[in-house]
């Protein structure tokens, strides 16, 4: 409970800073083509980070905890994990560096050469972030295992601070590079923060790599976890693909409509999620039935709290967007568009929070294969709904599709978890 309170409080401060950063960007640039290209440039590196490095981190934590309990090759385990992270990021970094224009024309077709050039300018600056984000994920995992949640929760604030300062002081000097450079410098500051703390606590213990049973188990879990993350991570790209076919500003309008729903989810899930995976891993290793009961208790509280949040935000949606964004380049028409998108996206928040908690639990009991199947279903459903709804409702159809897909996912995960619980009770 103390960890939840610490992480929740710190996360609130960090997310408020992040929200202020986004409102500052929005008021500075409005629903412009520049912000569209920035969102698309950031999309692919973020996708690689979330899918591959996120998968490694999620399977690293429970397996590393077991490794520590058995007092085995902690150094070798860390070496293996870092090599995986750096190897994957090097491979994809080279692919993007060589073929970014070709990939962009395939994923986001029918745009001008100037549009692709603007994306590429920012993408080149963002590529080093792949390595920094990967190492940040590794260091965060080490700190979270040792219950040092404060340090991992506070680290994203550096990006917000750097971005605000860069726009205020260097907007004209950096021009089209201002946001990409801000992400790079902010990520580097976060790395230094995490690295120094890990060194002080003597958590980094690289050693000779000799594969043992635990390492093999982790490697065996990785493909299913990557496939699951890959399929889930494709959904934002699918949405951006459809949004990029609409009028200029649609990509960033969809992104801004997600800010408040994402804010609520992140408050719940960074507070809960970072604590829950190590907590579930510990509990599962001791008493599986008790772990399930704890899970269902947390689900009820999280769903009710996020439902209240969603209802309030839907009711005050227009006022919130007007207060946060409507000034300078962000017009009243922009407010109307983003507010309606936000209302549609807020519908899924309680269900998505439940899904994220269930994913943490299912990861702790190594049910990664099922999550891959659900992710595949999610991609197909999202493609179908986007295609059907975009013609009638334009960008609003994409928002509605996202909510429907996430609600379906939540129900499928809950059904599967209940089935697993019943089988445990019978054993």
Secondary structure, DSSP 8 states (H G I E B T S, - for coil): -HHHHHHHHHHHHHHHHHHHHHHHHHHHH-S-HHHHHHHHHHHHHHHHIIIIIHHHHHHHHHHHHHHHHTT--HHHHHHHHHHHHHHHHHHHHHHHHHHHHHHHHHHS-S--HHHHHHHHHHHHHHTTHHHHHHHHHHHHHHHHHTT-HHHHHHTTHHHHHHHHHHHHHHHHHHGGGHHHHHHHHHHHHHHHHHHHHHHHTT----------HHHHHHHHHHHHHHHHHHHHHHHHHHHHHHHHTSSTTHHHHHHHHTHHHHHHHHHHHHHHHHHHHHHHHHHHHH-HHHHHHHHHHHHHHHHHHHHHHHHHHHHTHHHHHHHHH-STT--HHHHHHHHHHHHHHHTTHHHHHHHHHHHHHHHHTT-HHHHHHHHHHHHHHHHHHHHHHHHHHTHHHHHHHHHHHHHHHHHHHHHHHHHHHHHHHH-
